[in-house]
Amino acid sequence: MTEPIYRQIADDLRGKIEADEIVHGARLPTETDLMDQYAASRNTVRDAIRLLATRGLVESRAGQGTFVVEKVSPFFTTLSDPDLGQESGVYRLESAAAPHTSQSTRLKVEIQRAGLKVARELHLDQESTVVSRHQEHCIDGAPWSLQTSFYPMRLVEQGATQLIQAADISPGVVSYLKEALGIEQAGWRDTITVRAPNEAETWFLRLPDDGRVPVIETSRTAFDQHGAPVRMTVSVYPTDRNQLVVNFGSVPSTGNAAGDRGAPGHPGQKSPRTPSVAPVQATGLLG
């Protein structure tokens, strides 16, 4: 059976995009030009463009036209590294492209009610008070992730007053809580969810407003030496520019990306499909 004409047009345009005949970031020909090129009706051309948009290959910009989406070099975020509670990012970040510069917004600190999710993870009543510390992270000016950490208010009442100050806690909250309160972080649990972005995430991460690009939400709950939860950190990453890495056992660091460090159970085994990694340099604040 012959494919519908709009699919044939979409497949032809996709081939040109993949062959760089239409480069990433370039504007597609106008609907009129495409109608002439493919001898098709306007509705057929629009259906083809809509199919390309559904596949994440093009995006429409109000008043400007339809553009091929930019090719993004993924960032590799390692979940299994030691957790220092750093607010510049709980997880280690590496890039698959040239060296990059990261920036973070100033910390936004609030005192609020725990709510259902936070209360459940921190073993609190929903009406209990928690401290939230929120930052937005960018790489080369492009949004990369959102991070919010929640702490029981009792930690502040016991003397960890830096938690309510809008300043970075160096070298990290883990060391600070040990020094201030004798709380040692004994372990943590990560929960990873893929979901549709909310309105605020869509706006900051510059995602299509139709929800076709989901986000990865990692929720880390940290426990002290007595098994009590002392911190919940929620990080949100767009799936179109991030890959998560988990290493177990003896995995040598070769200066390459996730697959080049070796697969679990096979130290040193390399993946030929994974690009080399360059460092991301953290500098300054945004806003």
Secondary structure, DSSP 8 states (H G I E B T S, - for coil): ----HHHHHHHHHHHHHHTTSS-TT-B---HHHHHHHHT--HHHHHHHHHHHHHTTSEEEETTTEEEE------EEEESSS-----TT-SSEEEESSS-EEEEEE--EEEEEE-HHHHHHHHT--TTSEEEEEEEEEEETTEEEEEEEEEEEHHHHHTT-GGGGSSS--SS-HHHHHHHHH---EEEEEEEEEEE---HHHHHHHT--TTS-S-EEEEEEEEEETTS-EEEEEEEEEETTSEEEE---SS----SB-GGGGEETTEET---TTS-B-B-EEEEEEE-
